[in-house]
Amino acid sequence: MKQHFQSATGVTTNTPDETPVVSSTAPQADEVYVMPATQGQVRFWSLDQMHPGNPALNMPLMWQCLGELNVDLLAKAFTLAVRRHEMLRTTFAMVDERLSQIIGVPYSVALPVKDLQHLPDAANSPEAGRLIREHAAYRMDLFNGPLLALKLLKFAPQHHLLLVTMHHIICDGISLGILLRDIAVFYEALMEEKEPVLSDLPIQFADFAVWQEEWRKSEAAEMSLNFWRKTLGTNFGRLELPHDATPEGRRDVRTDSESGDIETLLISPELTALAHKFCKNQNVTLNILLFSIFCALLHRMTGQRDIVIGSPCANRNEDTEELIGLFMNIQVLRVGIEPQETFRSLLTKVQDWTLGAYENQELPFEELIYDSHFSHNNTSFEIPIFFLYQKSFMVIQRVAGLEITPLRSMSPGAVFEWMFAIVDRPEEGPRLQLEYNPNYFRPGTIQRYLKSFIALLESAVQESSIQLEKMAPADDFLPAKLPDTQSQGVPRRNMRSVHEKQFDGGAAIMEKLDEQVATISDPIEIQLLELWRSMLGVEEISADTNVFSLGVSSLSILRLVTRMNSLYSMGFGLASLISAPTIKMVADLVRRRYAPNTVTSLVPIQPVGTKRPLFIVHGAGGNVVNFYGISTRIGADQPVYGVQAQALELNQPALLHLEDMAAHYLKEIRRVQPKGPYHLLGYSFGGIMVLEMAHQLLAAGETIGLLGMLDSRARDYIQGLSAEPSSSNGPGQPAGLVGFFHSQRGHGGAKGWWDFFLKDFTERRVRYTITIAARMFSTLPAFLKNTHEINAVAARNYRVKSVSQKLTLFRAAKQADSSIPSDNGWSPIFKGGVEVHEVPGDHWQVLSVPGIDVLAKSIHGCLSRFDEPTG
């Protein structure tokens, strides 16, 4: 469901000491589009919220360019790539209480050049190293973007190094190879003045995001969840690695996740040949063999017999194989090591898991974390160790006299303790690549582990029936006699576990906690305080502490969300916690027990008071949770009702026409307030709704008090607006959130659309169904309801008419587009004029501090002009 918003593109975020990635001459956009974020993107958003701009979430690349290079055409090649892939022009924001992708229009990409030709041995100079590290650690802004940063280092006339850094939220490993190939194709076409030879993309990543949202509700998703319940079982925890002792003075001053390094070791051609022969004899893939060796290594290192490892999977199919985007999903391997276990037995276990995992790779990792089967059975998805085997997705490109060679990049930071990757390149074979946190491991230690991996592999390919404890010579890293892990822990860094910390300092800490509880009187807040302390393992938490400031892992936060849902029977999500990140804000939601699927569209947010109620109408997303904050600030004697989307009513067919929706809302409003004057306020999309409600009230002979809009913009709903718009609802230019349908263009031929429509039941089904249904019927069956899409179609088909009333416009002071007039374009519609009240912040910040306080004061002042107590 693409939602249309007015904005400006060409936002400039400077790379270090260089010119912007986005050209200052980038064309200004008339519109951007809003699509739901995937669960994987929510994961990376939450990681960024904990440490904004965390470079550990970057994907840095280095491309060596040998030969004559046309810098301007290379920049233009990136401009064409941005046009081809929506992800390269996407940012992220909270829209209607959910994380959304904000898809901008194509922009012109600038390529800053740093000339180092004056330096001796420029390619290996300290300055080149500094620039490479600096660019890899470039701090991305997910809200403003761009999330693609470029820099070109010039070492000699025909020797350049192109630095390309993207945020992981818009790409995965396969995406990097796609980008390199597309840039090469575009560059060659530009140099030779011909059309690029690239097939049309059938869909974009945003379409996949919508499909995934629908799929998560399907029977197939439930079957996949049952597979993982059976495969993983219960009662498992994190695997503990022994850490090197690090002197305090050598501790990196940066956060853990911003520290990272990589050690590599090539598997010799001779051993690689033996490994391939072993795989052929055992009927397994090289991936399964090496994954099994890694499990054996962890078992020998730690002595633990319950091995739990994360493993990224591609999660792509024929429709998504050419797209740039975060398709990668995390899967969890759990394998039990028995006494006297042989390597052949371990190999069979890993092979069985791999086959099942491949068939169930679509289920987002977050679904496991939220599932009550795991959250209530003493399990922990805090996984510090990951394994990845992949064929090299980036290969040398030779185009138009230029050779582009991808080089191994540096680590921008380690999100995990270990990311053990094996990259199999045609030119050299498989290379071990261990990314680690240098705060806890020395380079020499990591190299020893890599060599131990090689030793275990050599033992396995010689004799598959060898016992794990007898594989490879015993040493300090691979002890011959393993400890009893049931009674002996493994040394590690300071944990945040409450079980370790709550007795540290005993009485003093408990006294401090008692003092914190004593300052909170609300029983729900007290309950939440105790829950947060126990789940997050952090003692000093107050009612106003932002959960993302505590430095805990995103998995810990996800487990907290799951436990709160169970405790309060709420449909709380990670995106909701981003919007309400404190105990006080969560308690407010719990007290009101908001449920999106109700039997009525009218939600009594603050029903108590003697004044006439204020009715606030929903935005495009349909819910009204974001109105709670404003309702508590307008005044204790001011009743406030939220009007949520009719499509959210449980088991009811959805109304498709905006006029019918307005009539439905007024019918429910009159049950609370039979006679006027009525106070109406529409948020964003809700602005056009209150306009129609005003027409119907006036036609019925009713009076209107406050007729308000909260940063609604006329051009979002009107095309070709004239000074005297027609009062008819006849055919004309389609108004409304036209951006919802923008993705119909440029996604391939009719056959491709139809195949994708039938195969995946994507959002195309909803979009086309609603569009056609709106022309023929007034309602849509409950099982086809989709709130964003329904509102989009309703607004698109609505014909705006002038009204005699005055509009009170609460306008965001910071508008994304300078061409938006001070009245947001409403003066031709409201014959009584437009009264404007500016609210600090932009469109998304008007309901947040500090804008919300100014907004509440303005609304209170406007209501007090004509509202009298009802008695």
N, C-alpha and C positions, 0 to 999 in steps of 0.2 A: 504494500500500500504506500505509494509514494505521496507524501504530503507536501504541499506547495507552500513555500515561505519566501518572503522578499528578503534579500540579503545582498551583500557585496562579496565578490570573489576577489582574488588577487591579494589576499591577506599576506603581508610580508613579514616573515620571520627570518632574521638574519643568521646566516651561518657565521661561525666565529671569525671575526676580523675580515669578513668578506661581504660581497654584495648579496642581496636577497636571492633565494632560490626562485621565487616568483618575480617576474619582471614587473617593474613599476608601470609598464605600459599594458599590463594584462587587461583584457576587456572586462568591463563591469558587468555583472550578471543581473538579470531581472529576477531570477528565482533560483532557489536551491531546493533540494528534495530530501524528505525525511523518511527513512526506512528503519525497521527494527534492527537492533544489533543481535548478533548471535551470542550464544552462551560463552563461547570462547572469547569473544570481544569483551563481554562483561567481565570475564576473568582478568584480562589484561588492563581494562579500565580500572578495576579495583586495585590491582597492583600499582598502577600509576597514581591512584589517589593516595596511597600510603606514602609514596615518595614521588611527588610530582616531577616529571621530566626524567625519571630514573633511566639512565643510559643502558642499564642491563636489559631493558626491553627493546633495544635497538637491534636491527639486523644489518651490520656493516659489511660492505663489499668493497673489493679493490679489483679494478680491471686495468691491466697493463696494456697500453696501446702503442704498438710499434708500427711506424710508417707515417706517411703524410696524413695529417689529421685536420679536417675542416671543423673547427670548434663551433662555428655558427650552425652548421648542418647537424652536428651532434646534439646541440641544444634543441634544435627543431625536431630531431628524432624523439627526444624525451617529450616534447610538446605533443607529438602524435601519439605517443604511448599513453600520456595523460588523457587524451581524447578517447583512446580505445578502451582503457580500463577505468571504470568509475572509482575503484578503490584508491587510485593515485590522486584523486581529488576529493577525498572524503575526510571529514572530521567527525567529532563525536560530542553529543550534548544530551542532557536530560530533557526529554519532551514528554509532557503529561505523565510524569513520574516513572518513565522508563528510559533506559539508555537507547539512544537512536543514532543511526548513521546519518550525517548531514552531507548529502552528495552535492557538490558544487558543479558549476559549468567548467568546461575545459579552459585552461589558462596557458599563457606563454611561459615556458620555462627558461630561466636564465642560467648560464653555466659559468660561475666564477672561476677564474684562472689564477693560479699562484705560480709565478715564474721563478724557478730555482736554478736556472742555467748558470748563474754566476758562482754557484757553490761547487767545490771539487767533489767528484763522485756524488752528485746531487741525489741520486736514487737511494744511496745508503747514508746520507748525511743525517746528523741529529735533528736538523730542522725538518726534514721530510718525515722522520719518525714522530716528531712532535705534532705535525699537522695531521698525520694519520690517526694518532691516538686521540687528538682533539676532535676530529670529525666523527670517529666511532663513538665518542662520548657526547655527541651533540644532544642537547636536551630538547626533546620534542614537546610541543604544546598540543594536546589532543583536542582541545576546544577550538583553538584558532588555526592550527596547522601552519604550513603544510607538513605532512608526515613523510615527505621525501626530500632529502637534502643532498646536494651535489657539490663537488669541488674537483677541479682538474689541476694536478701538479705537473708542471712542465719541466722535465729534466734536460731535454735536448730537443732540437728541431723535430726529430722523429721518434721521440721517446716521452710518453706521457703516462701518468697514473691517474685514472678516474676513480674518485671516492664516491660511493653511492651508499647512503644510509637511509633505511626505512624503519618505521616503527613496526614492531611485530603485530600490532593490532590490525594492520592492513595487509599483511603478507605472511607466508610461511616459506619453508625451504624451497619447495617446488616453484613458488612464485618468482624466486630469484633467477632461476634458469629461464623462466618464461620472459622475464624482463630483459635479460641479456639477449635472448634470441630475437625478441621484437625490436629492440634498439638496433641490432645488427641489420635486420631486414629493412627497417625504416631508413637507416643511414645509407645503406646501399642504394635504395630507391631514390633518395634525394640526390646522392652523388651522380647517379646515372640518369636522373630526370625521368623516372618511370614510376608506374604504380607499384606499391608494395604488394608482395605476394603473401597475404595472410588471409586465412578464411574468416568469415564473419563469426562473431561470438554469438551463440544462440541465446545466452542469458548473461546477466551480470551478477556479481557477488550478492548484491542486495536481493535479487530474486531467490538465490539459494537461501538467504537468511529467512525469507518469508516461508519458503518450502519447509525449512527445518522447524520453524515454529508450528506449522501445521502437522508435520510428521510426528512431533513430540506428543501429539494428542492421539495418535493412531494406535491400532492394535499391534502393528509391527514394533512400535516403540516399547509397548508393554512386554512383548515377547523378548525383545533384546534386554530389557531390564531384568526379566526373570533369568535369562542366561547368566548375567553378571552376578545376580544374587546366588545362583547355584555354584558358579565358578569360583567366586571369591569367598563365599561363606561369611563367617563372622570372626570376631576376636582377633583382629590383627592390628599391628601398629607400625610405626616407622622403623626402618632399618638404621641401626646406629653404627656410624663409622668411627674408627679411632682417629683422633686428631693429633697433629703435631702440637707440642707446647710452643706458644708464641709469646716472647717477652712483651710486656705491656708497652714498652717504648716503641716496638716495631708494629704495633697494631695499626691498621689503616684507619685514618680518621674519618674516612667516608663510611656510609652505611654498608652493611655486609653485602647487600645486593649490588652495590656499585663497585665492588671489588671483584675482579675476575682475571683469570689468565688461562692459557691453553698450553698443554704439552702434547707433542705428537710422537708417534713411532711407526715406521713403515713395516708392515709384515713382508718378509723377504719373498722374492719370487719363488724360491724353492719351497718354503712353507705354504705359500698360497697354492702351489700346484698340489701339494699333499692334501691340503684342506679340500680342494675341489674333488680330488679322487675319493676322499673319505665321504664327502656328501653324496657322490654318485653311488658308492657302495651301500650307504645307509639310507638312501632315498630321502634325503633332507636337503633343504636349501642352505646356502652359505650363511644366510641371515640366522637361521635356526641354530646352526652350529656355533656361531660366534656369540649369540645370545646365551646359549647354554654355558659356554666358557665363562661369560661374564657372571652368570649365577654361581658357578663353581668358585670363581675368584672372590665374590662377596662372602660366600659361605666360609672359605678358608681364611679370609681376612678377619671376619667378625666372630666366627664360631656360631653364628645364629643359623637355625635350621628352618625358620619361617621367613622366606625371602620374598619381599614385596617391592616391586620395581615399577616405575612408570615408563611407558614407551610411547612416543608420538607415532601416530599413524597418518597416512596421507588423507584418507576420507574423501576421495575424489572419484568421479565417474566420467563417462564420456561427455556429459554436458558441462562439466566443470574443469576438465583437464587442461584447458587453455587459459583459464582465468587467473588473475592475480587476486589473492585474498587469503584470509586466515581459515582455510579448510581443515588444517591439522587438528586432530583430536588426540586426547591423552587416553591411553588404555593402561590397565593395571594388571601386571603379572604377579600371581601369588603361587609360589611353588614350595612344597614341603620337602626338606632333605631328610631322608631316613638314615639311621645308622648303617654303615657299610654300603651306602648308596653307590651304585656304579654310574659312570658317566653315560653309558648307553641308556640307563633308566631315566636319568635326568634329561637326556636328549628327547626321549619319548614324551615326557611331561611338557617340555617347552613346545614341542611340535604340536601336541594336542591343543595346548592353549592358543598357539598362533593361528591354527585353522579356525577355531571357534571365534577368536577375537576378530579375524578378518571379516567374518560373516556378520559381526555385530559392531562394526566400527562407527556406524552413524550415530549411536546414542551418545549425546554430549556427556563428557566427564562429570559435569556439574549435577546431572541427574542422579548419579550414584551418591553424591554427597548429600543431596536433599532427601534421598530415599530413607524412609523410616527403618527399613530392614537393617541398614548399616548404622544409622545414627543412634539406635537404641540397643545395639549389641556390642558395645565395647570395641568399636573399630575406629581407626584413624586413617584418613586419606592424606595425612601430612607426609608426602613422599619426597625425600631429599635427593633421591638417586634416579637417574633416567638413562635409558639405553636406546640408541638409534643406529640402525644400519641402513645405508642408502647408497644407491648408485649415484655417481656425481651428476647433479642436475645442471651443472654449468660446464660447457665445453668450449674450446677455443673457436672463435669466430673469425673467419677471413673474408673480408668484404672490401671492395673498392680500394685495393692496395693497402688496407689496414688490417693488422692482426691484433685481435682483442683476446687477451688471455686472463681468465679469472685466477686471482691469487688467493692464498689462504689469508683470511682476515684475522684481526686480533679480537680478543674478547672485550666487549664494552662493559661487562659486569656479569656476575654469576647469580642468577635467580635461585638456582639450586646448589647443593653442595657439590654434586657431580653431575655432569652431562657427558656420558661416555658415548661418543659417536665413532662409527667406523664408516669412512667415506671411501667408496671404491671408484677410483678414477682409471680411465682407460690407459692413460700414459704412465701410471706407476703401480696400479693395483690397490688393494685395501690398506688404508692408513688409520691407525688408532689415533683418536683425537679426543683428549680428555680436558674438558673445560671445568675449572674448579675455582674455589674461593681461596685466594692466597692468605687470607686471615687465619685459615685453619690447616693448610697444607703447604709444605715447602715444595719447590720444583723438583728437588731430588727425590722426595717421597713419591711424587706422582710418577716420575720416570721409573722408579722401582716397581710401582704397581703395573705400569705398562709392560715392563719386562716380565713380571710375574704372569701376566695375561698370556704373553708369548710362550712362556714355559709350560703353562697349562694346556695351551693349544697343541704344542709339540707332543705332549704326553697323550692327549686324547686321540690325535690322528694316527698314533702308532698302535694304540690298544683301547678300543671303545669300552671294553668290560672292566677297565681299571677302576678301583674305588677312588672316590673324590679325595680322600685324605692321603692317598698315595700318589696323586698326580703331582709331578714336578718336585724338585728337591725342597726339603723343608728349610725354612730360614725364619728370620724375625717377621717377615711379611706373610709367609705361608707356614704357620706352625704345624708340626706333625701331629701334636696332641691338642685337640680343640677344647676350649673351656666349656664348662656346663653353663649355658646361657640362661638356664632357668633360675640360677641363683647368683650369677655374676654379671654385672652390667659392663658396658663398654665405655671407656672414657670419652667424653665429648665436651663441646662448648657449653656455656651456661644456657640452660633451657629455661623457657618461660612456663614450664609446667608448674601448675599450682601445687602438685604433689611434692615437688622438690623445694619450692620456694616458701610455702606457707609456714614452715617451721623454722625458717632462717631468721633468727632474731626473735622467734617465738612470741613472747609476751608483748614486746614492743610493737611488733607488726600487728598483732591482733588488737592491741589497744588503739592503734591508728585506724584500723578498719572499723572498730566500734564507733570511733569519733565520726567517721564518714557517714555511717548509717544513721547516727544520731542527728545529723544535719538534714536528713531527708525524712519527711513525714508521710509522704504519699506511699501507701502500701504496695502499689504496683511498681513504683520506682525502687523501693527497697528490694522487692523480689527480683527485678531486673538487675540491680546492682550485684546481688549475690550470684545470679546466673552468669553475668558477664565476667565477674572475677573468677569463678570456677572454670568457665569454658575457655577463657583467654589466658588464664594464669597470670594476670596482672593485678596487683593489689590496689594501687592508687588510682582508682577510677571514681569520678564524681558524676553527678547527674548531667553535667554539661560537657563531659569529656567526649571528644570526637573519636569514634572507634578507629578511624583510619590514621589517627595520630599516635596510636599505641605501638606501631611497628610490628604487629603480629602478622602471621601469614594469612593470605587470602583464604586458604583452606580452613584455618581456624575460624575465620569470620563466617564462612559458609556453614560450618557446623553449628555456629551460634545461631544463625538464621533458622536452620532446621529445628533446633531445639526450641526456639521461640515460637515457631509455627505449631509445634506439637503442644507446647504449654498453653497457648492462647487460642488454638484452632483458627489461625489466621493464614492467609495466603501471602505471607511476606516473602519478598525475594531480595537478592543481593542489590538490585537496582533500587529497591525501596529503602534499603539501609543507606545507600549513598545519599538519598534525599533526606532521610531522617537518621543521621548518624549518631545521635546522643540518646542516653537513657530517657531523658525528659521528653524528647520528641517521639521516641518509640512508645513510651507510656501513654502519650496523648492519643496515638493511634489505637492502642489497646483499649483505652477507656471508651473510645467511640465505636470500637468493634466494626470498623468499616468493612463491608463485604461487597465486592463489585457486582455480583449477580444477585440482585434482590427482586422483590415483587413490585417495586415501585421505582419511578425515576426521581422521586423527591427524597433527599437525604437530609434529615434534621441535624445539621452540624452543630448549631447553637440555638435550640428552639425556645429558650427561656427569655422573657422580656416583655415589656408593655408596649413597645413601639411596633409599627408595621414592619413585617419581615422584609429582608432583602433576599432576593432569589438570584443566585449566581449560577449562570449556565456554563456547562462543560466546554472544554476545548475539543480539538479533533479526536483526541484519544478517548474521550467519553467519561473518564472518572473525575471525581471531585475531591480526592484526597488532598490535592495541593491547595485547597481553599481553607483547610483547617486553621492554618496559621493566621490568615487574615481575619477569620471569624472571631478569634480570641482577642483581637486588637481593636476592633471597631468600637466596642463598648459592651459592658456587661448587660445592659438593658436592651441590646439590639439583637433580635432573633435573626438567624442566618440559615437559609436552606440552600443546599447544593442541588442543582438539577443535573443528574447524570444521564448519559445517553440511553435512550429507550432501547437500543439494541442490547444493552446489558441486562435487561429484565429477564429473569429466569424462565426458560421454556416458552417464551412468547415470540411470535413472528416479528421481524424487524420492519419498521416503517421505512420507506425508501424516499419519500418526498419531504422536503424541508417544511412545507406548509402543514403536512400531517403531523410531523414531529412537534411543531410549535403548538398545534391544537391539542395534542396529547399532553404536553407539558402544562398548558394553561388549565386543562381539566383537573390535573392533580394539584396545581397551585390553588385553584378555587376551593378545593376541599379544606385547605388551611386558611385561606383568606377569600371569602365569597365576594367581597366588593373592593373596588379600588379606593384610593390610588395604589397602584402596584409599583414596587421598586425592582427594577430589572438591571442586572449587570452581566454582560457576556464576556468571557475570557477568550481572546483570539478568535477561533472559529465560532465560539458562542456569541460573538458580536453580531454576526449575520442572523443568528437565531433570534436574538432579542428584537432585532429589527422586524422580523416577520411576526413575532409575538405582539409587538406594538401595533402593527397593522390590524391584527385580529381583535385585539382589545378595543381599539378605537372603532372598528366596525361594529362591535357589540355594544357600543355606547359607554364603555368603561373609561376611566381616567388613569393616567400614568403619572407617577411621581418621578423618581429617578429613572432615566433611560440611559444606561451607561455601557461603555465598551472599555475593556482593558486591553489596550494595544492591538486592537483589530485594525486592519488596513484595508481600505476600500478596493485597491487594485488586486488584492488576493481573490476577490470574488466578482470583479467587474472588468470586462474587457471593452475598450472603446467607449468608456463612460462619457456621456455628454452632459451638458448643463441641465437639460430637461429630459431625463430618462423616461422611456415609455412606461406607462403603468400596466401594460399588458404582460402576460406571461407567454407570449408567442415565441416562435423560433428566432434565433439570432446567434450571435457569437456565444459559445459556451462559456459561462462564468464558472466560478467555483475553484476548488483546489485542483486546477488542471495538472499540477505537477504530479499528482498521484498516478497519472497515466503517461507521464513522460517516457517511462521505460519501454513503452510499446514501440518506440522508434529505435532503429539501429541495432536490433537484436537478431537479425536474420530474416529469412524468407518465411512465407506462410506455412510451408510444410514443417520447418523447424519449430515454429510456434506451436503448431497443432500436435506434433509428436511430444513436445515437452509438456503441453497441456494435458494430454492423455496419460502420459507416463507418470508424472510426479505429483499431480493434483496440487500444483503450486498456487500461488496467489493469483495467477492468471485466471484460474477457475472462478475465484471469488469476484475478481475484477470484472470479467466479462459477464458473469451471471448477474451481478448486481446492475451493471449498466443496461443489459437487455431487460432485466426484470423491471427496472425503473420506468422503462418505456411502455410496459404492458400491464404491470400490476402495481398495487400500492404497498404490498408487504413482501417479505422474504422469509422462507421457512427458517426456523430457529437453528437447524443444524448447519446452515450456510452463513450464519451471521458473522460479520467481521466489522467491528466498529469503525476503524479508520476508513476502510473502503466505503462503507455505507455513507458516512459523513461526506466523503469526497464526492461521491456520485450525487448526493442530495444538493451539495453546494454548487456543483457543476451545472445542474439542471435548473437551479433557482434563478429567477429573474428579479433583480433588485428594483424596488419601486421607492419613489420619494415619499416622505412622511412629513406631517406638519409639526412634529415635535422637535424639541431641542435635544441634542446629543451632548452628554457629558463624557468626554474622552479622557481616560487615564492613560497617558502616553509615555512609553519608555523613553527616557532622555537620550539614551544611546541607540540610535537607529543604524542598522547595518548599511543602509543605502542613503546617501545624502540627498538623493532626488525625492525622497518621500516628503510630502508637504507637512507643515506643522499640524494640520488637522487630519492627517493620515488619509486625506482625499475624500472626506465625508461631507463637506459643505454642500455639494450639489444635491445630496440626498435629504438632508435634514433642513427643512425650510425654517425651523426655529433657531437655526444657528448651531455652532459647535463650540462648547466651552472646554478648553484644554487644561488638564492638570498634569504636569510633568512628574514622573516617578524616576528616581535614580536607577541606573542600571540599564541592561538591554532587555530584549523580549523575554529572555529566560530568567532574568534576575528580579523582575518586578515583584515576585511573590517570595523573595528571599531578603534577608537582612543585608543592607539597611533599607532597601527600597520598600519593603513591606510595611515598615513603620510610617513612612511618608504616605504610602498608598492608603493605609488605614485612617490616618488623620484626614486626608482629603475626602475619602468616602464618608467619614463621620460628619465632616463639615457640610457636605452636599446634602446628606439626608436630613440634617438638623434644620435646613431652610424651610422645609414644608411638611415634615413628618411630625405628627402629634401623637401622644399616647393614645392607645386604643381603649384604655380604661380597664 
